[in-house]
Amino acid sequence: MKRITHYLPIAGNNIRRWSTNPRLYILAILLLILMWSYIDPILQFSKAMGYRVAPWIFPFLTNFPMTQRLLMLGIVFLFCDAPFAHEGQPYLMIRSGRMHWASGQVLYIMAGTAIYLLFIIFASMLLLAPSMYLNTGWGKILGTLAQTNAGQSFHIQLPISYKIQVLYEPVQALGLSFFLEWCAGVILGLAMFITNLFFKRALGAIVASAIILLDIFIPYNITDYAYHFSPISLARLGLLDSSGMSLYPTPAYACTFLTVTVVGLSIIAILSVRKREIQISPPI
């Protein structure tokens, strides 16, 4: 724990740079537009039915393949300038040492991914605010959308999974989906970090995008067992099989695989910096 405090200034320095980076404002606007396009029809349905909607939208945003892939592409956009060796970084590297500097960058990817996902959660609740009420259950609106096709007449494109509502309580679904999505996002960030250390910076974004695209190819060309090795797929609650009776991964496997992958890539990222020449480059 004491060592982590040594890495915080390095991670914090990168996060403070967000306020002066136009790329982050563009990302925030695109996320709001994306979420509004899926949430507004639910608001219209809520008003028409005369019931308010519970705030538990995040598990369904990350469970729907289309929105989840777009959210993960946002992670690629966020960390595409890895390994974050901008002006001022040589001073930090000399002062803290290569290993501490690398650990700070890994901590930045972890913290940045958490902030990114928390922004999505709170932004989705804010967009729901005109017709939202706090409830520990799923509520009538989300329950109706999950069990009927009533949302079709309101052009609701976000599938509300009945499977998730049956297997998980709202807070449990929110916490588990956040953790799985966080692990998947950190894996993408670390993959870009490691790739860009050894090759040109643009290649990291290509590698991360390929990891996301794997989720698209599995249903068409690969056995369902391949979902066990797709980080993006493992972050979707509706895909996981709690019974363990099919080729689909279980929630326990997803948590274990993603956690081990995050730890493994973190170690590789830190060790890779030790003998690599870090190229100072302007931020994207």
Buried (B, 14 or more C-beta within 10 A) or exposed (E): EEEEEBBEEBBBBBEEBBEEBEBBEEBBEBBBEBBBEBBBBBBBBBBEBEBBBBBBBBBBBBBBBEBBBBBBBBBBBBBBBBBBBBEEBEEBBEEBEBEBBBBBBBBBBBBBBBEBBEBBBEBBBBBBEEBBBEBEEBBBBBBBBBEEEBBEEBEBBBBBBBBBBEBBEBEEBBEBBBBBBBBBBBBBBBBBBBBBBEEEBEEBBEBBBEBBEBBBEBEEEEEBEBBBBBBBBBBBBBBBBEEEEEEBBBBEBBBEBBEEBBEEBBEBBBEBBEEEEBEEBEBE
